[in-house]
Amino acid sequence: MPRPLHLSAALDSPGHVDAAHFTALARLAERAALDFVTLDDSYAPEPRRLDALATFARLAPVTRGLGLVPTVTTTHTEPFHTSIAVNTLDWVSEGRAGWLVGVSDTEAEARAFGRKDAAPADELWAEAADAAEVATRLWDSWEDDAEIRDTATGRFVDRAKLHHIDFRGPRFSVRGPSITPRPPQGRPVIAVTVTAADLAPDAGPGGRARVATAARYADVVLLDAPDRATRLTAATALRLRGGEALRILARIPAALPDDTAAAALLTEVTEGGGGVDGFHLVPAEPARDLAALAEHVVPALRERGLFRARYTGRTLREHLGLARPASRYALAATIAAPVPTPVPVPADGLAAGLAATAEVTR
């Protein structure tokens, strides 16, 4: 049975710093029932931009089904803070948050922070992998039922269900636990952008490190490939590395100034292929292009039975068909729990057996 088609879009709008602009874009994307939207971010001074995660926190209460996946760089940020920020977005959006992992590789960004020099891409992506490991451990560090809110005893949490993560790496160490309860999704969706060149046999160290990070931690890969044949080869390699649960969306331009362009995009999406689960659309003029998407392209896909008419789930994981992961620490505690010793039923009857059981468990 074929997988359902997944569609997402970038809201990148360099130079825009008004909330009304992004609210309008999000509502267009939600009208089309897109799985999620992304927003690029950078510490470079130009062009001027808003913080992506804070912008999406502003959009959370004015949307109801749309997934919100901001770019958050791992290079000049603390992984503990990143984990809490993405977790908070998941709470305020009621389970619709994701994290597009980014790195900062320019001298200008390094100078802006003044903490460390710019580093090679392979080192940056190795650091990003460590940050993703810390984030997922921190999201798991509260078991789902850790909050007890017992007013009679004044206990807010069951401390036995909060766990130190004890991460030690070459770049940072984090003990945990988190200061924020486990996210509604268990773990917000992690996305990584990968290019076909990163998967080529002659890929450089940076590309290989990016692919390694995606294969281990990503739920979604946004794949850049120049043509369908290259896309198929790259997607197949990703699937072998990341597993069948990995959702691969091809990044494609979506400039829709007229009906002809909309028809061309419809053909591209309808024909599918290339081993991907859907498409991440990159508008040229977001307001114009998202309107055309919602008014022309998506209705045509619905007429063909290729795309949903409305959201059928509440969380981003549900949109993507991804299971909610259990906390690794809760699973470990379950595995480590002692198995009760079975009590044999005496030959003289059930009543004696029950009495023996009570004596053992008292």
PADODO-863509 format. One record per residue (C-alpha): z, x, y. Coordinates in Angstrom, 3 decimals, padded with zeros to 6 digits. Example, Ala and Ser with C-alpha at 12.3 -4.5 7.8 and 13.67 -1.06 7.14 Angstrom:
[node [007.800,012.300,-004.500]]
[node [007.140,013.670,-001.060]]
end
This chain:
[node [000.000,000.000,000.000]]
[node [-000.992,001.543,003.367]]
[node [001.699,002.329,005.869]]
[node [001.862,000.191,009.017]]
[node [000.208,001.600,012.106]]
[node [002.550,003.233,014.615]]
[node [001.726,003.531,018.304]]
[node [003.593,005.293,021.091]]
[node [002.774,006.512,024.580]]
[node [003.719,009.134,027.145]]
[node [005.048,007.939,030.504]]
[node [004.545,011.340,032.163]]
[node [004.082,010.762,035.901]]
[node [004.379,014.047,037.827]]
[node [005.605,013.499,041.355]]
[node [007.071,010.031,040.760]]
[node [010.800,009.785,041.356]]
[node [011.287,006.027,041.803]]
[node [012.963,003.897,039.153]]
[node [010.635,000.941,039.791]]
[node [007.615,002.988,038.663]]
[node [009.116,003.871,035.288]]
[node [010.552,000.383,034.812]]
[node [007.078,-001.114,035.245]]
[node [005.591,001.356,032.756]]
[node [008.290,000.654,030.185]]
[node [007.722,-003.085,030.465]]
[node [003.993,-002.624,029.876]]
[node [004.711,-000.508,026.807]]
[node [007.185,-003.085,025.543]]
[node [004.690,-005.902,026.076]]
[node [002.407,-003.986,023.712]]
[node [005.321,-003.610,021.229]]
[node [004.834,000.157,021.061]]
[node [007.231,001.972,018.774]]
[node [008.445,004.259,021.545]]
[node [007.630,006.059,024.754]]
[node [008.214,009.697,025.682]]
[node [008.820,011.435,028.991]]
[node [008.182,015.118,029.541]]
[node [010.789,017.323,031.206]]
[node [011.058,020.882,032.418]]
[node [013.253,023.099,034.554]]
[node [010.209,024.360,036.435]]
[node [010.408,023.489,040.164]]
[node [006.901,022.009,040.341]]
[node [005.884,019.278,040.137]]
[node [008.965,017.379,041.192]]
[node [010.314,015.132,038.470]]
[node [013.342,013.170,037.344]]
[node [015.555,014.148,034.444]]
[node [013.891,012.529,031.441]]
[node [017.034,011.530,029.566]]
[node [018.726,010.088,032.650]]
[node [015.547,008.145,033.473]]
[node [015.511,006.586,030.022]]
[node [019.202,005.727,030.304]]
[node [018.156,003.739,033.388]]
[node [015.428,001.991,031.367]]
[node [017.657,001.112,028.414]]
[node [019.188,-002.068,029.917]]
[node [015.828,-003.396,031.199]]
[node [014.123,-003.106,027.785]]
[node [015.007,-004.752,024.494]]
[node [012.853,-003.307,021.719]]
[node [011.097,-000.216,023.046]]
[node [012.146,003.164,021.632]]
[node [013.108,005.760,024.265]]
[node [012.396,009.405,023.390]]
[node [012.984,011.824,026.291]]
[node [012.222,015.523,026.179]]
[node [015.398,017.618,026.231]]
[node [015.052,021.380,026.202]]
[node [017.383,023.457,024.059]]
[node [016.877,026.756,025.862]]
[node [019.241,026.524,028.808]]
[node [021.452,023.679,027.607]]
[node [024.549,023.535,025.429]]
[node [023.884,021.844,022.073]]
[node [027.221,020.009,022.251]]
[node [026.212,018.414,025.570]]
[node [022.704,017.604,024.319]]
[node [024.126,015.902,021.247]]
[node [026.473,013.746,023.314]]
[node [023.782,012.841,025.852]]
[node [021.302,011.686,023.194]]
[node [024.106,009.884,021.348]]
[node [025.031,008.075,024.570]]
[node [021.414,007.004,025.065]]
[node [021.485,005.571,021.543]]
[node [024.580,003.543,022.410]]
[node [023.342,002.201,025.749]]
[node [019.962,001.288,024.200]]
[node [021.641,-000.253,021.139]]
[node [019.937,002.064,018.688]]
[node [016.580,002.847,020.299]]
[node [017.022,006.515,021.237]]
[node [015.202,009.608,020.128]]
[node [014.987,013.226,021.179]]
[node [011.738,015.108,021.762]]
[node [012.857,018.697,021.258]]
[node [011.555,021.113,023.867]]
[node [011.996,024.766,024.814]]
[node [011.805,026.553,028.168]]
[node [009.711,029.703,027.986]]
[node [008.996,030.709,031.588]]
[node [010.566,033.348,033.779]]
[node [010.907,030.780,036.578]]
[node [013.100,028.541,034.427]]
[node [015.196,031.502,033.299]]
[node [015.703,032.590,036.915]]
[node [016.669,029.063,037.935]]
[node [019.577,029.165,035.489]]
[node [020.400,032.845,035.801]]
[node [022.089,032.970,032.407]]
[node [019.557,034.797,030.241]]
[node [016.063,036.192,030.342]]
[node [012.974,034.388,029.107]]
[node [012.506,034.925,025.378]]
[node [009.571,034.937,022.920]]
[node [008.557,031.571,021.490]]
[node [009.770,032.335,017.972]]
[node [013.271,033.074,019.257]]
[node [013.271,029.905,021.356]]
[node [012.282,027.734,018.411]]
[node [014.845,029.385,016.152]]
[node [017.425,028.491,018.798]]
[node [016.026,024.940,018.913]]
[node [016.495,024.666,015.141]]
[node [020.131,025.705,015.506]]
[node [020.595,023.143,018.298]]
[node [019.130,020.407,016.099]]
[node [021.443,021.425,013.257]]
[node [024.454,021.224,015.575]]
[node [023.361,017.852,016.949]]
[node [022.913,016.271,013.538]]
[node [026.260,017.622,012.359]]
[node [027.985,016.282,015.476]]
[node [026.360,012.853,015.045]]
[node [027.757,012.852,011.503]]
[node [031.193,014.154,012.506]]
[node [032.522,010.621,013.046]]
[node [032.265,008.489,009.948]]
[node [030.901,005.006,010.615]]
[node [034.309,003.386,010.215]]
[node [036.327,006.082,012.012]]
[node [037.203,003.689,014.842]]
[node [040.030,001.377,013.785]]
[node [041.282,000.127,017.193]]
[node [044.638,-000.903,015.731]]
[node [046.609,-002.273,018.692]]
[node [049.691,-002.868,016.558]]
[node [050.081,000.833,015.813]]
[node [048.293,002.194,018.878]]
[node [045.776,004.054,016.683]]
[node [042.227,004.175,018.029]]
[node [040.684,006.333,015.286]]
[node [041.405,007.322,011.743]]
[node [041.678,011.080,012.168]]
[node [040.876,011.610,008.503]]
[node [037.386,010.323,009.288]]
[node [036.693,012.797,012.098]]
[node [035.329,016.131,010.907]]
[node [034.981,019.639,012.286]]
[node [031.398,020.848,011.904]]
[node [032.273,024.568,012.030]]
[node [028.785,025.776,012.932]]
[node [028.454,029.523,013.454]]
[node [025.105,030.996,014.400]]
[node [023.716,034.052,016.165]]
[node [023.445,032.212,019.507]]
[node [026.433,029.867,019.626]]
[node [029.307,028.487,017.608]]
[node [030.441,024.857,017.693]]
[node [033.560,023.561,015.977]]
[node [033.421,019.836,016.787]]
[node [033.987,017.031,016.154]]
[node [031.985,015.072,018.697]]
[node [033.773,013.187,021.466]]
[node [031.420,010.222,020.981]]
[node [031.452,007.830,017.988]]
[node [028.619,007.973,015.473]]
[node [025.355,006.694,016.978]]
[node [024.152,003.176,016.082]]
[node [021.210,004.708,014.198]]
[node [023.442,007.207,012.420]]
[node [021.195,009.908,013.816]]
[node [018.790,009.280,016.714]]
[node [015.166,010.006,015.849]]
[node [014.147,013.645,016.345]]
[node [010.552,014.382,017.360]]
[node [008.696,017.687,017.718]]
[node [005.210,018.329,019.111]]
[node [003.085,020.550,016.861]]
[node [-000.484,021.794,017.293]]
[node [-002.992,022.317,014.512]]
[node [-003.114,025.972,015.560]]
[node [000.597,026.281,014.702]]
[node [-000.298,025.469,011.087]]
[node [-003.298,027.787,010.799]]
[node [-003.088,030.846,008.521]]
[node [-003.312,033.106,011.577]]
[node [-000.651,031.228,013.566]]
[node [001.624,033.419,015.649]]
[node [005.396,033.742,015.196]]
[node [006.070,031.057,017.805]]
[node [003.827,028.519,016.096]]
[node [005.318,029.228,012.692]]
[node [008.841,028.854,014.064]]
[node [007.944,025.544,015.727]]
[node [006.531,024.221,012.439]]
[node [009.638,025.364,010.559]]
[node [011.842,023.476,013.030]]
[node [009.690,020.353,012.728]]
[node [009.562,020.466,008.935]]
[node [013.327,020.727,008.638]]
[node [014.592,018.456,011.406]]
[node [011.862,016.154,012.707]]
[node [011.575,012.490,011.799]]
[node [008.381,012.301,013.870]]
[node [005.747,014.944,014.612]]
[node [003.353,014.491,017.521]]
[node [000.275,016.363,016.312]]
[node [-002.348,017.909,018.581]]
[node [-005.655,018.537,016.796]]
[node [-009.177,018.935,018.227]]
[node [-010.987,016.734,015.689]]
[node [-010.406,014.479,012.702]]
[node [-011.097,017.100,010.030]]
[node [-008.642,019.556,011.578]]
[node [-006.151,016.726,011.997]]
[node [-006.365,015.907,008.285]]
[node [-005.814,019.523,007.267]]
[node [-002.852,019.901,009.637]]
[node [-001.299,016.562,008.685]]
[node [-001.566,017.385,004.986]]
[node [000.177,020.713,005.539]]
[node [002.910,019.002,007.563]]
[node [003.414,016.362,004.903]]
[node [003.815,019.033,002.244]]
[node [006.400,020.808,004.394]]
[node [008.260,017.797,005.799]]
[node [008.047,015.231,003.009]]
[node [006.697,011.704,002.733]]
[node [009.297,010.242,005.094]]
[node [007.902,012.283,007.990]]
[node [005.992,010.150,010.489]]
[node [002.956,011.983,011.922]]
[node [001.331,010.614,015.069]]
[node [-001.842,012.151,016.454]]
[node [-001.701,012.868,020.187]]
[node [-004.885,011.554,021.792]]
[node [-005.946,010.970,025.400]]
[node [-005.920,007.360,026.583]]
[node [-007.797,007.213,029.884]]
[node [-008.851,003.558,030.150]]
[node [-010.650,002.946,033.448]]
[node [-012.976,000.289,032.019]]
[node [-013.862,-001.844,029.003]]
[node [-016.074,000.859,027.515]]
[node [-013.184,003.325,027.394]]
[node [-010.898,000.680,025.908]]
[node [-013.480,-000.056,023.213]]
[node [-013.781,003.653,022.400]]
[node [-010.006,003.943,022.003]]
[node [-009.948,000.819,019.850]]
[node [-012.561,002.371,017.556]]
[node [-010.579,005.606,017.284]]
[node [-007.365,003.793,016.404]]
[node [-009.020,001.256,014.108]]
[node [-010.819,003.881,012.066]]
[node [-007.580,005.827,011.740]]
[node [-007.909,008.520,009.155]]
[node [-006.920,012.105,009.546]]
[node [-003.835,011.718,007.375]]
[node [-001.671,010.386,010.210]]
[node [000.608,007.346,010.502]]
[node [-000.519,006.401,013.991]]
[node [-001.230,007.656,017.466]]
[node [000.696,008.945,020.454]]
[node [-001.349,007.939,023.487]]
[node [-001.438,010.144,026.569]]
[node [-002.618,008.122,029.602]]
[node [-004.423,009.692,032.536]]
[node [-003.079,007.077,034.972]]
[node [-000.096,005.476,033.230]]
[node [000.057,002.193,035.174]]
[node [-003.661,001.478,034.754]]
[node [-003.977,002.737,031.201]]
[node [-000.852,001.071,029.787]]
[node [-001.941,-002.221,031.325]]
[node [-005.322,-001.912,029.590]]
[node [-003.567,-001.008,026.361]]
[node [-001.301,-004.069,026.526]]
[node [-004.000,-006.471,027.680]]
[node [-007.034,-005.353,025.660]]
[node [-006.511,-002.699,022.984]]
[node [-003.334,-003.951,021.283]]
[node [-004.437,-007.633,021.222]]
[node [-007.656,-006.529,019.508]]
[node [-005.646,-004.554,016.940]]
[node [-003.509,-007.632,016.305]]
[node [-006.589,-009.772,015.758]]
[node [-007.634,-007.304,013.063]]
[node [-004.186,-007.457,011.461]]
[node [-003.538,-003.783,012.187]]
[node [-000.553,-003.977,014.530]]
[node [002.538,-006.129,014.844]]
[node [002.710,-009.055,017.248]]
[node [006.346,-008.376,018.090]]
[node [009.246,-006.120,017.164]]
[node [010.671,-007.045,013.783]]
[node [013.686,-004.746,013.971]]
[node [016.232,-003.685,016.563]]
[node [016.374,000.080,016.236]]
[node [013.793,002.819,016.605]]
[node [014.378,003.822,013.000]]
[node [013.541,000.278,011.953]]
[node [010.319,000.339,014.000]]
[node [009.307,003.541,012.224]]
[node [010.388,002.435,008.758]]
[node [013.014,005.172,008.542]]
[node [016.269,004.704,006.668]]
[node [019.591,005.028,008.474]]
[node [021.112,008.270,007.116]]
[node [024.655,008.364,005.817]]
[node [027.110,010.836,007.321]]
[node [027.066,014.063,005.337]]
[node [030.835,014.288,005.728]]
[node [031.452,010.766,004.414]]
[node [029.262,011.557,001.414]]
[node [031.146,014.807,000.816]]
[node [034.462,012.952,000.962]]
[node [033.192,010.363,-001.514]]
[node [032.012,013.038,-003.935]]
[node [035.293,014.923,-003.622]]
[node [037.474,011.832,-004.141]]
[node [039.495,011.956,-007.386]]
[node [038.311,009.679,-010.159]]
[node [041.100,007.348,-011.390]]
[node [042.219,008.040,-014.935]]
[node [041.280,005.078,-017.147]]
[node [044.231,003.369,-018.794]]
[node [043.688,002.384,-022.423]]
[node [044.542,-001.219,-023.296]]
[node [047.309,-001.212,-025.920]]
[node [046.663,-002.973,-029.158]]
[node [049.476,-005.513,-028.498]]
[node [047.580,-007.333,-025.778]]
[node [046.301,-007.645,-022.231]]
[node [049.717,-008.176,-020.596]]
[node [050.956,-004.810,-021.780]]
[node [047.749,-003.213,-020.565]]
[node [048.202,-004.672,-017.091]]
[node [051.792,-003.493,-017.000]]
[node [050.686,000.027,-017.938]]
[node [048.063,-000.032,-015.189]]
[node [050.614,-001.111,-012.594]]
[node [052.911,001.698,-013.661]]
[node [050.172,004.319,-013.257]]
[node [048.993,003.090,-009.851]]
[node [052.443,002.384,-008.384]]
end
